[in-house]
């Protein structure tokens, strides 16, 4: 019950890789330099096949094992966030307005570590497909790669991924069968009335009042239209309108994020949002232009894949440090698109209880975690496809 010795031996190299990636963040689908860095290392490791520019800047590396067997996919995301870093670290971002605030530099490093070990040892049957994906934070790079036929092209039978999790002890794992991350949708509403002088409101149709009422009314969906046994978040996150304190504006707007786990709840909340907003608009005499954008679907783990992944995690960290039925997260993940096409599992890996959380300007991936993640990926391949 420990990290793989060989991976522990090159943990220092993984720290170097990770800190280089941290200092050179890229956004969205434009992870070209990151992909080139990955490709250079895969070549050095002796990976058998390297396929580039899948989903714009995605990379798939293939390592052949000993004899016939299925192809297992391992995925890491590569992109950063459009944030200004505030860590003050020596390896801090060198690109203003960009930083690896979600640990994707660490995810890429862990998969590179597994690739190095698996290419050296090849103590498995079949093949491993190393999936380095852009644009998890925005654009849905996983969908781009899947839409280009990645799963069929490489004959991927199952697919697995890890995500670091601050607030949990280093090297602990948790996951759950079924939905583990929510679907994420976006609501944008523009409300149009009739502007005028604020001293004469009777001559206007006030969109501000309507927006305030709509924002309050949509909160009733969770409390009154949803079973207490289900999960749903409707969070209004932006609101705006007006240019001066003595002018009632012509229009105002608000936006919200909507998180759910099942198709039934997802359909219900979309329908009720339209009904509530249109009803409020009618009562105030305004018009409401509703834009409801469907985003990433829920991330749904295959129960059998969870059992297999949890057993491997227990080998690495011990049974008491692995939770295989931990519960759901209301965050979202575009790995969902890969799990829609193939069975697999998504797991969280604890990176320590100290330090900032993900998507915070003071966040930094904990390099002590990388050998755990690389060992998990490597041992998973050896256990799923034993020689």
C-alpha positions in Angstrom: 0.0 0.0 0.0 2.2 2.8 -1.3 3.1 4.7 -4.4 5.0 2.7 -7.0 8.8 2.7 -6.2 9.9 3.6 -9.7 7.4 6.5 -9.9 8.7 7.7 -6.5 12.2 7.7 -7.9 11.4 10.3 -10.6 9.0 12.4 -8.4 11.6 15.2 -8.7 11.2 15.1 -12.5 7.5 15.4 -12.1 7.8 18.4 -9.9 10.0 20.0 -12.7 7.4 19.2 -15.4 4.5 20.5 -13.2 6.2 23.8 -12.4 7.1 24.4 -16.0 3.5 23.9 -17.0 2.3 26.1 -14.1 4.5 29.0 -15.3 3.3 28.7 -18.9 -0.6 28.5 -18.8 -2.7 28.3 -21.8 -6.5 28.8 -22.2 -9.3 26.8 -23.8 -8.6 25.0 -27.0 -5.4 26.9 -27.6 -3.1 24.6 -25.6 -0.6 24.3 -28.4 2.6 24.9 -26.4 1.4 22.6 -23.6 0.6 19.9 -26.1 4.1 20.3 -27.6 5.6 19.9 -24.2 3.6 16.8 -23.6 4.5 15.4 -27.1 8.2 15.9 -26.4 8.1 14.0 -23.2 6.0 11.2 -24.7 8.6 10.8 -27.4 11.4 10.7 -24.8 9.5 8.0 -22.9 9.3 5.8 -26.0 5.5 5.9 -26.4 4.5 3.9 -29.4 2.1 6.2 -31.1 1.5 10.0 -30.7 -1.5 11.6 -32.3 -1.7 15.4 -32.2 -4.3 18.1 -32.9 -7.3 16.0 -31.9 -10.0 18.5 -30.7 -7.7 21.3 -31.9 -4.8 20.8 -29.5 -5.5 17.5 -27.9 -3.0 14.7 -27.8 -3.5 10.9 -27.6 -0.5 8.7 -26.9 -0.7 4.9 -27.3 1.5 2.4 -25.4 1.3 -1.2 -26.4 1.4 -3.9 -23.7 2.3 -7.6 -23.9 -0.3 -9.4 -26.0 -3.8 -8.8 -26.9 -6.3 -7.0 -24.7 -8.6 -4.0 -24.5 -7.5 -0.4 -24.8 -8.0 1.6 -21.6 -8.2 5.4 -21.7 -6.6 7.7 -19.1 -7.5 11.4 -19.4 -5.8 14.6 -18.1 -6.9 18.1 -18.8 -4.3 20.7 -19.8 -6.0 24.2 -19.8 -5.7 27.0 -17.3 -8.1 29.8 -16.2 -8.3 33.5 -17.1 -7.2 34.8 -13.7 -4.3 36.8 -12.4 -2.1 34.7 -10.1 -1.5 35.9 -6.6 0.8 33.2 -5.2 4.2 35.0 -5.4 5.8 31.7 -6.1 9.0 31.3 -8.1 7.1 29.2 -10.6 4.1 31.5 -10.8 2.5 32.2 -14.1 4.6 34.2 -16.5 1.5 35.1 -18.5 -0.6 38.1 -17.2 -4.2 37.2 -16.7 -3.7 33.4 -16.8 -3.0 30.9 -14.2 -3.3 27.2 -13.4 -5.9 27.7 -10.6 -7.5 24.3 -10.9 -4.5 22.0 -11.0 -4.6 20.9 -14.6 -0.9 21.3 -14.6 -0.8 18.6 -11.9 -3.2 16.4 -13.8 -1.1 16.5 -16.9 2.0 15.8 -14.8 0.4 12.8 -13.2 -0.5 11.3 -16.6 3.0 12.0 -17.9 4.4 10.2 -14.9 2.2 7.2 -15.5 3.2 7.2 -19.2 6.9 7.1 -18.3 6.4 4.2 -16.0 4.1 2.2 -18.4 6.4 2.8 -21.4 9.3 1.5 -19.3 7.7 -1.6 -17.8 4.8 -2.6 -20.1 3.6 -5.0 -17.5 0.1 -5.2 -19.0 -1.9 -6.6 -21.9 -3.7 -4.6 -24.5 -3.0 -0.9 -24.9 -3.3 2.3 -22.9 -4.5 5.5 -24.5 -3.1 8.6 -22.9 -5.6 11.4 -23.4 -4.3 15.0 -22.9 -7.3 17.2 -23.4 -7.7 21.0 -23.8 -10.5 23.2 -22.8 -12.1 21.6 -19.8 -12.8 25.0 -18.2 -14.5 26.4 -21.3 -15.6 25.1 -24.7 -15.8 21.4 -23.7 -12.6 20.0 -25.2 -13.7 16.5 -24.3 -16.7 16.9 -26.6 -14.4 18.1 -29.4 -12.2 15.0 -29.0 -15.2 12.7 -28.9 -16.9 14.3 -31.8 -13.8 13.6 -33.9 -14.3 9.9 -33.2 -11.5 9.4 -30.6 -13.2 6.5 -28.8 -13.7 4.5 -32.0 -10.5 5.5 -33.7 -8.4 4.2 -30.8 -10.8 1.4 -29.8 -11.1 2.7 -26.2 -13.1 0.3 -24.1 -13.1 2.2 -20.7 -11.9 5.6 -19.6 -10.8 7.1 -16.3 -9.8 10.5 -14.9 -8.6 12.1 -11.7 -9.1 15.6 -10.2 -7.2 17.0 -7.3 -9.3 18.1 -4.3 -8.1 20.7 -1.7 -9.4 20.2 1.8 -8.8 16.4 1.8 -5.7 14.6 3.1 -2.9 14.1 0.6 -3.3 10.8 -1.2 -6.9 10.1 -0.2 -9.3 9.2 -2.9 -13.1 9.5 -3.2 -15.7 8.8 -5.8 -19.2 7.4 -6.1 -21.2 5.2 -8.5 -23.6 7.0 -10.8 -23.7 10.8 -11.0 -20.7 12.4 -9.4 -20.7 15.9 -11.0 -23.7 17.9 -12.1 -24.9 19.1 -15.5 -24.3 22.8 -15.8 -26.6 25.2 -17.8 -26.6 28.9 -18.1 -29.6 31.3 -18.0 -29.4 34.8 -19.4 -32.5 37.1 -19.3 -32.8 40.6 -20.8 -35.9 42.5 -19.6 -37.1 45.4 -21.6 -39.6 48.1 -20.3 -39.9 51.8 -21.0 -37.3 54.1 -19.6 -37.7 57.7 -18.4 -37.1 60.2 -15.6 -36.9 58.5 -12.2 -38.9 61.4 -10.7 -41.9 60.3 -12.8 -42.1 56.5 -12.5 -45.7 56.5 -13.5 -44.6 57.4 -17.0 -42.3 54.4 -17.3 -42.3 50.6 -17.3 -39.6 49.8 -14.8 -37.4 46.8 -15.8 -35.4 47.0 -12.6 -38.4 46.2 -10.5 -39.2 43.3 -12.8 -35.7 41.9 -12.6 -35.7 42.1 -8.8 -38.9 40.2 -8.6 -37.8 37.6 -11.2 -34.6 36.9 -9.2 -36.6 36.3 -6.1 -39.3 34.2 -7.8 -36.9 31.7 -9.5 -35.7 30.7 -6.0 -39.1 29.1 -5.5 -38.3 26.4 -8.0 -35.8 24.6 -5.7 -38.0 24.9 -2.7 -41.4 24.2 -4.2 -41.0 22.3 -7.5 -38.3 19.9 -6.6 -38.5 16.7 -4.6 -36.4 16.9 -1.4 -34.8 13.7 -2.5 -33.3 15.4 -5.6 -30.5 17.9 -6.1 -30.7 21.2 -7.9 -28.9 24.6 -7.7 -30.2 27.8 -9.3 -27.8 30.6 -8.5 -28.3 34.1 -9.9 -24.7 35.3 -10.3 -25.0 38.5 -12.3 -27.5 41.4 -12.4 -27.3 44.7 -14.2 -29.1 47.7 -15.6 -29.1 51.5 -15.5 -26.7 54.3 -16.1 -27.6 57.0 -13.6 -29.5 57.3 -10.3 -32.2 59.6 -11.8 -33.0 57.5 -14.9 -35.2 54.5 -15.0 -33.5 52.5 -17.8 -35.1 50.9 -20.8 -33.8 47.5 -20.0 -32.0 45.4 -17.3 -30.7 41.9 -17.2 -29.6 39.0 -15.0 -27.8 35.7 -15.4 -27.7 32.4 -13.5 -26.0 29.0 -13.3 -28.2 25.9 -13.1 -26.9 22.6 -11.8 -28.7 19.3 -11.8 -28.1 15.5 -12.1 -31.0 13.9 -14.0 -32.7 14.5 -17.3 -36.0 14.9 -15.5 -34.9 17.6 -13.2 -33.0 19.3 -16.0 -36.1 19.5 -18.1 -38.3 20.6 -15.2 -36.1 23.5 -14.1 -35.7 24.8 -17.7 -39.5 24.7 -18.1 -40.2 26.3 -14.8 -37.7 29.1 -15.3 -39.4 30.1 -18.5 -42.8 29.9 -16.9 -41.8 31.9 -13.8 -39.9 34.6 -15.7 -42.6 35.0 -18.4 -45.3 35.2 -15.7 -43.4 37.9 -13.8 -42.8 39.8 -17.1 -46.5 39.8 -17.8 -47.3 41.0 -14.3 -44.9 44.0 -14.7 -45.8 44.8 -18.3 -42.3 44.1 -19.6 -40.9 41.7 -22.1 -38.3 39.1 -21.2 -35.8 37.7 -23.7 -34.8 34.3 -22.3 -31.6 32.6 -23.4 -31.2 29.1 -21.8 -27.9 27.4 -22.8 -27.4 23.7 -22.2 -23.9 23.1 -21.0 -22.0 20.0 -19.9 -24.1 17.0 -19.1 -23.8 15.3 -15.7 -20.7 13.2 -15.1 -22.0 9.7 -14.5 -19.7 7.0 -13.2 -20.2 3.3 -14.2 -20.7 1.3 -10.9 -18.4 -1.5 -12.0 -15.7 0.9 -13.1 -15.9 2.6 -9.7 -15.4 -0.7 -7.9 -12.3 -1.5 -10.0 -10.9 2.0 -9.6 -11.5 2.0 -5.8 -9.7 -1.3 -5.4 -6.7 0.1 -7.2 -6.8 3.3 -5.1 -6.8 1.2 -2.0 -3.6 -0.5 -3.2 -2.0 2.9 -3.4 -3.3 4.6 -0.3 -4.9 2.0 1.9 -8.5 1.0 2.4 -9.2 3.6 5.1 -8.1 6.4 2.8 -10.5 5.5 -0.1 -14.2 6.4 -0.1 -16.1 4.7 -2.9 -19.5 6.1 -2.1 -18.7 9.6 -0.9 -21.5 11.6 -2.6 -22.0 14.1 -5.4 -20.4 17.5 -6.3 -22.4 20.3 -7.8 -19.5 21.3 -9.9 -19.4 20.2 -13.6 -16.9 18.4 -15.8 -16.7 17.9 -19.5 -15.2 14.4 -18.9 -19.0 13.7 -18.8 -18.9 13.5 -22.6 -16.3 10.7 -22.5 -18.4 8.8 -20.0 -21.4 9.1 -22.2 -19.5 7.2 -24.9 -17.7 4.6 -22.7 -17.9 3.2 -19.2 -15.4 4.5 -16.7 -14.9 6.5 -13.5 -14.0 9.9 -12.3 -12.2 10.2 -8.9 -11.0 13.0 -6.7 -7.5 12.9 -5.1 -6.9 14.8 -1.9 -4.1 17.4 -2.1 -4.0 18.5 1.5 -6.1 20.5 3.9 -3.9 23.6 3.8 -3.8 26.2 1.0 -6.4 27.8 -1.2 -9.1 26.0 -3.0 -9.4 25.6 -6.8 -10.3 28.6 -8.9 -8.7 30.9 -6.3 -5.9 33.3 -7.2 -3.7 31.9 -4.4 -4.1 28.2 -5.4 -1.2 26.0 -6.3 -1.1 22.2 -7.0 0.6 20.2 -4.3 3.6 18.4 -5.9 3.5 15.7 -3.1 0.2 14.5 -4.7 1.6 13.7 -8.2 3.2 10.3 -7.3 -0.1 9.1 -5.9 -2.0 10.0 -9.1 0.6 8.6 -11.4 0.8 5.4 -9.4 -3.0 5.1 -9.5 -3.1 5.5 -13.3 -0.3 3.0 -13.8 -1.5 0.4 -11.4 -5.1 0.7 -12.8 -3.7 -0.4 -16.2 -1.8 -3.3 -14.7 -4.8 -4.5 -12.8 -7.4 -4.1 -15.5 -5.2 -5.8 -18.1 -2.9 -8.2 -16.2 -0.2 -10.1 -18.1 
